[in-house]
Amino acid sequence: MFIVTLRFSDSKAKAPQFMEGHNDWIRRGFEDGIFLLTGGLQPSLGGAILAHRISRSELDARVLDDPFVAEGIVSAEILEIAPGRTDERLAFLKA
């Protein structure tokens, strides 16, 4: 399981022109069953993604395909988590 943070850079002002492509990239992540959650880092620092069912190298490649990353609008950091104990509602994350 992974947490991806996408922190705005000094190029944040370019975000509106690449928002459609970024939203399409997010949509594909959900359709592919990789993304479980996306949301904003507050206050207006960027975004975060909870991802699973993907290898680190595949996720690295997927993140590079995000137009926001490709255009330098955000910088990405990927944190890998090896789930140990979960609430029963999240037991699927340990599989």
N, C-alpha and C positions, 0 to 999 in steps of 0.2 A: 504494500500500500504506500502511496506517496502523497505528500502535500507539496503543491507547486505554488510558489508565490511569484507574482508578476508585479514588480514595483515600478512605478512611473519613473522615467528618466527626465532629463531636461527637455526632451522632445515631446512631452505630454500634449502640447498644443496640436500635434499632428494626429492625435487619436481620432477625431471625428471623421477624417477622410479614410481611415482604415477600419472603422467600427463595423461595417457590414461584413467584411472579410473575417474579422475577429469573431463576430457573432456566429458566422457560418462554421468557423473552426470549432467553437464551443459546441454548437449543435451536433457536429460530426462526432465529437468526443462522447456525447450522451448517446447518440444513435449507435455507436460502436460498443456501448456498454463499458467504456473506460472511465468516464467521469461520473462521479456520484453526487458531487456538489460543486457549485461555483458561487462566488460571492465577492463583495468588495472588501478591501482592507480599509479600515477607517482610521482617520478621516481622509478620504480621497487619496489614499496612498497607492492604489492599484487594485489587484485582485488576487484571489486564491482559488485553488482547485484541489479537490480530493479525488485521487485517481486510484484505480485498482485493476487487476487482471491484465497487467502489461509488464514487460521487463523494463529495467532501467534504460537500456539502450534504445528500446522502442519508444519509451516516453521522451527521452532526450530528442530523438528525431521528430516526434510529434510536436513537441514544444517549439522546435526550430521552425516548424511550418506555420506557427501563429503569425499572422501579419504584424501584430504589435511587437513581437520579438524580432522578426525579420527586419522591421523598419526602425528598430532601436527606440521604440516608444516606451517599452518596458524592459527591465532586466529580469530574467527568470532564475529562480533558485529551486532546486528539487531536493526535498528531504524524504528519505526512505524510512518507513516505519515497519518493523516486524511486530505485528499485533501479538500480544501475549494474552491479556485478559480483556474481554469485551462484555458489554451488556448483551443479553440474549438477542436483542433486536439487531445487533450488528455482528452476530456470530458468523455470517457469511464472509466477513472480511478475513477470518482466520483460515478459510479454505484455500 
